[in-house]
Amino acid sequence: MTDIPAPKGGMVRRAILAILAVQIAMAVVLAGSDLLGAIPRLFTGTSAPSLDAPVAPGDQVRRYRPGDLPDRAPRDSDRQTSIPDPGDMPARLRFTADGGIALVTGQIAPGDATRFAEWLGADASFDTIRLHSPGGSVHDALAIGAAIRDAGLGTLMEPGDICLSACPYILAGGTTRLIADDAMVGVHQHYFGENTALPAFLAIEDIQYGQGEVMAHLDAMGVDVRLMQHALSTPPDAIYVLLPEELEEYRMVLQEEVAQATE
């Protein structure tokens, strides 16, 4: 019988390299398809209606850019109470107190949690915080929400107020949470990495870790984490507007005061 010669080392190396090349090519194709699928959205954005379009059950996703917010006309309730109208939308959070209610309004910028803690320590004359914000830094929003709970403060939204993107994590910190029926609370996906232009497949570790922090925060605040199913399924250039009945179902509305604080 004739012996079959063993494969030479060079042939084995070429075979291994060929397999690796195929695997790399497949990875490039998959990554490229993700990127190509995302490129049209960079130019056209979502096809959802504008933010000021009325919402209805099953039709709650709206286009969202923090700089393009619906105009807020003064409401009768504003004129009948001492609560000031939020007016313009500052580029970072602005804190003002008026009797027992403090107004926190503006975009949530990095470092605002530190500013909020300093302000809170200097003025403790109020027991409720009214929110009007399009969102911003998730990490600062989580810290502000925890500080509100630690201080035993309630949160409030008046008619026409908005609390979008990361803002609901501040809202969740209230020991009581009162939301007017025509206030707007909305959630969507967040960027957690330093470079917000990266496709999701390059930032998956930061995204998963950040979402874990958000879910732990909501759970500690007594909010049903099923809320996150709407956030995770709504892209960053859109917002899922929660209906009043959903705010009740997910316990974002909280009439009775809770005493537990975050650790």
C-alpha positions as CSV (number, residue, x, y, z in Angstrom):
1,M,0.0,0.0,0.0
2,T,1.3,3.4,-0.9
3,D,1.6,5.8,2.1
4,I,-0.3,9.1,1.7
5,P,2.1,12.0,2.3
6,A,1.3,14.2,5.3
7,P,0.4,17.8,4.4
8,K,3.3,20.1,4.5
9,G,3.5,22.9,7.0
10,G,3.1,25.6,4.3
11,M,-0.2,24.1,3.1
12,V,-1.6,24.1,6.6
13,R,-0.6,27.7,7.1
14,R,-2.3,28.7,3.8
15,A,-5.4,26.8,4.8
16,I,-5.6,28.6,8.2
17,L,-4.9,32.0,6.5
18,A,-7.6,31.3,4.0
19,I,-10.2,30.5,6.7
20,L,-9.2,33.7,8.6
21,A,-9.5,35.7,5.4
22,V,-13.0,34.4,4.9
23,Q,-14.0,35.2,8.5
24,I,-12.6,38.7,8.2
25,A,-14.4,39.3,4.9
26,M,-17.7,38.1,6.4
27,A,-17.2,40.5,9.4
28,V,-16.4,43.4,7.1
29,V,-19.5,42.6,5.0
30,L,-21.7,42.5,8.1
31,A,-20.2,45.7,9.5
32,G,-20.5,47.4,6.2
33,S,-24.1,46.5,5.8
34,D,-24.8,48.0,9.2
35,L,-23.0,51.1,8.2
36,L,-24.6,51.4,4.8
37,G,-28.0,50.9,6.4
38,A,-27.3,53.7,8.8
39,I,-26.0,56.2,6.2
40,P,-29.3,57.1,4.7
41,R,-30.7,58.0,8.1
42,L,-27.8,60.4,8.6
43,F,-29.1,62.4,5.7
44,T,-32.9,61.8,5.7
45,G,-33.6,61.1,9.4
46,T,-36.7,59.4,10.6
47,S,-39.9,59.6,8.6
48,A,-42.0,60.0,11.8
49,P,-44.3,63.1,12.2
50,S,-43.0,66.2,13.9
51,L,-42.9,66.6,17.6
52,D,-45.9,68.9,17.8
53,A,-48.2,66.4,16.0
54,P,-50.8,64.9,18.3
55,V,-50.2,61.4,19.5
56,A,-52.6,58.5,19.8
57,P,-52.3,54.8,20.9
58,G,-50.0,53.1,18.5
59,D,-48.9,56.4,16.9
60,Q,-46.5,57.8,19.4
61,V,-43.1,58.0,17.7
62,R,-42.1,61.6,16.7
63,R,-39.1,63.2,15.1
64,Y,-36.8,64.6,17.7
65,R,-33.9,67.1,17.7
66,P,-33.3,69.0,21.0
67,G,-33.1,72.3,19.1
68,D,-36.4,71.8,17.3
69,L,-39.0,71.8,20.1
70,P,-42.6,72.8,19.9
71,D,-43.5,76.4,21.0
72,R,-44.9,76.5,24.4
73,A,-47.7,79.1,24.7
74,P,-48.6,80.3,28.2
75,R,-51.4,78.2,29.6
76,D,-54.3,79.4,31.9
77,S,-52.8,77.3,34.7
78,D,-49.5,79.3,34.4
79,R,-51.4,82.6,34.8
80,Q,-53.4,81.3,37.7
81,T,-50.5,80.1,39.8
82,S,-47.2,81.6,41.0
83,I,-45.2,79.0,39.0
84,P,-43.2,80.9,36.3
85,D,-43.5,79.9,32.6
86,P,-40.2,78.2,31.6
87,G,-39.8,80.5,28.7
88,D,-36.8,79.8,26.5
89,M,-34.8,76.6,26.6
90,P,-31.3,77.2,28.1
91,A,-28.3,75.3,26.7
92,R,-27.7,73.9,30.1
93,L,-29.9,73.4,33.2
94,R,-31.1,76.6,34.9
95,F,-32.3,76.4,38.5
96,T,-34.8,78.9,40.0
97,A,-36.9,78.7,43.2
98,D,-40.3,80.2,43.8
99,G,-41.8,79.4,47.1
100,G,-42.2,75.7,47.6
101,I,-41.6,74.9,43.9
102,A,-38.2,75.1,42.1
103,L,-38.0,75.2,38.3
104,V,-35.3,73.1,36.6
105,T,-35.3,73.9,32.9
106,G,-32.9,73.5,30.0
107,Q,-30.7,71.0,28.3
108,I,-28.8,68.6,30.6
109,A,-25.1,69.4,30.0
110,P,-22.1,67.5,31.4
111,G,-21.3,68.8,34.8
112,D,-24.9,69.9,35.5
113,A,-25.2,67.2,38.3
114,T,-22.4,68.9,40.2
115,R,-24.0,72.3,39.7
116,F,-27.4,70.9,40.8
117,A,-25.9,69.4,44.0
118,E,-24.3,72.7,44.9
119,W,-27.5,74.7,44.2
120,L,-29.5,72.2,46.2
121,G,-27.2,72.4,49.2
122,A,-27.4,76.2,49.1
123,D,-31.3,76.5,48.9
124,A,-33.5,74.0,50.6
125,S,-36.7,76.2,50.8
126,F,-38.7,74.1,48.3
127,D,-40.2,70.6,48.4
128,T,-41.0,70.1,44.7
129,I,-39.1,70.4,41.5
130,R,-40.8,71.3,38.3
131,L,-39.1,70.0,35.1
132,H,-39.0,71.3,31.6
133,S,-36.1,69.8,29.6
134,P,-35.4,68.2,26.2
135,G,-32.8,65.9,27.9
136,G,-29.0,65.7,27.4
137,S,-26.3,64.0,29.4
138,V,-27.6,60.6,30.7
139,H,-25.0,60.3,33.5
140,D,-25.9,63.8,34.9
141,A,-29.6,63.0,34.7
142,L,-29.2,59.8,36.7
143,A,-27.1,61.7,39.3
144,I,-29.7,64.5,39.6
145,G,-32.6,62.1,39.9
146,A,-30.7,60.2,42.7
147,A,-30.0,63.6,44.4
148,I,-33.7,64.5,44.3
149,R,-34.6,61.2,45.9
150,D,-32.0,61.6,48.6
151,A,-33.3,65.1,49.4
152,G,-36.9,63.7,49.6
153,L,-38.3,66.1,47.0
154,G,-41.2,65.6,44.7
155,T,-41.2,66.2,40.9
156,L,-43.9,68.0,38.9
157,M,-44.8,68.8,35.2
158,E,-47.2,71.5,34.4
159,P,-49.4,71.6,31.2
160,G,-47.2,72.1,28.2
161,D,-44.0,71.1,29.9
162,I,-41.7,68.6,28.2
163,C,-39.4,66.0,29.7
164,L,-37.6,64.1,26.9
165,S,-34.7,61.8,26.3
166,A,-32.6,61.7,29.6
167,C,-35.0,64.0,31.5
168,P,-37.4,61.2,32.6
169,Y,-34.5,59.8,34.8
170,I,-34.6,63.1,36.7
171,L,-38.4,63.0,36.9
172,A,-38.2,59.4,38.3
173,G,-36.3,60.7,41.3
174,G,-39.3,62.4,42.8
175,T,-40.8,61.0,46.0
176,T,-44.1,62.1,44.4
177,R,-44.4,62.5,40.6
178,L,-47.3,64.6,39.2
179,I,-47.6,65.0,35.4
180,A,-50.3,67.1,33.8
181,D,-52.2,65.3,31.0
182,D,-50.9,67.6,28.3
183,A,-47.3,67.6,29.5
184,M,-45.0,65.5,27.3
185,V,-42.8,62.7,28.5
186,G,-40.7,60.8,26.0
187,V,-37.9,58.3,25.8
188,H,-35.5,56.9,23.1
189,Q,-32.1,55.2,22.6
190,H,-29.1,57.0,24.1
191,Y,-25.5,57.4,23.1
192,F,-23.2,56.5,26.0
193,G,-19.7,56.6,24.4
194,E,-17.5,59.6,23.9
195,N,-18.0,59.6,20.1
196,T,-21.7,59.8,19.3
197,A,-21.0,59.4,15.6
198,L,-19.9,55.8,15.9
199,P,-22.3,53.1,14.7
200,A,-23.8,51.0,17.4
201,F,-21.7,47.9,16.6
202,L,-18.6,49.8,17.6
203,A,-20.1,51.2,20.9
204,I,-22.0,48.1,22.0
205,E,-20.1,47.8,25.3
206,D,-20.8,51.4,26.4
207,I,-24.4,51.1,25.3
208,Q,-25.1,47.9,27.3
209,Y,-23.3,49.2,30.4
210,G,-25.2,52.5,30.2
211,Q,-28.6,50.9,29.7
212,G,-27.8,48.7,32.7
213,E,-27.2,51.8,34.8
214,V,-30.5,53.4,33.5
215,M,-32.5,50.2,34.3
216,A,-31.0,50.0,37.8
217,H,-31.9,53.6,38.4
218,L,-35.5,53.3,37.3
219,D,-35.9,50.2,39.4
220,A,-34.5,51.9,42.5
221,M,-36.9,54.8,41.9
222,G,-39.9,52.4,41.8
223,V,-40.5,52.8,38.0
224,D,-41.4,49.8,36.0
225,V,-38.4,48.9,33.8
226,R,-40.7,47.8,31.0
227,L,-40.6,51.5,30.2
228,M,-37.2,50.8,28.6
229,Q,-38.7,48.6,25.9
230,H,-40.0,51.8,24.2
231,A,-36.6,53.6,24.7
232,L,-34.6,50.7,23.2
233,S,-36.9,50.4,20.1
234,T,-36.9,54.1,19.3
235,P,-33.8,55.6,17.5
236,P,-32.0,58.7,18.8
237,D,-33.4,60.9,16.1
238,A,-37.0,60.1,17.2
239,I,-38.8,60.1,20.5
240,Y,-41.5,57.8,21.9
241,V,-44.2,59.9,23.6
242,L,-45.8,58.2,26.5
243,L,-49.5,58.4,26.9
244,P,-51.1,59.3,30.3
245,E,-52.2,55.7,30.8
246,E,-48.7,54.5,30.1
247,L,-47.3,56.9,32.6
248,E,-49.7,55.4,35.2
249,E,-48.9,51.8,34.1
250,Y,-45.1,52.2,34.4
251,R,-45.5,54.1,37.7
252,M,-44.0,57.3,36.4
253,V,-47.0,59.1,38.0
254,L,-46.7,58.6,41.8
255,Q,-49.3,60.2,44.0
256,E,-48.3,58.8,47.3
257,E,-44.9,59.7,48.7
258,V,-42.2,57.0,48.8
259,A,-39.5,57.1,51.5
260,Q,-36.7,54.9,50.2
261,A,-33.6,56.6,48.9
262,T,-30.9,55.4,46.6
263,E,-27.7,54.1,48.2
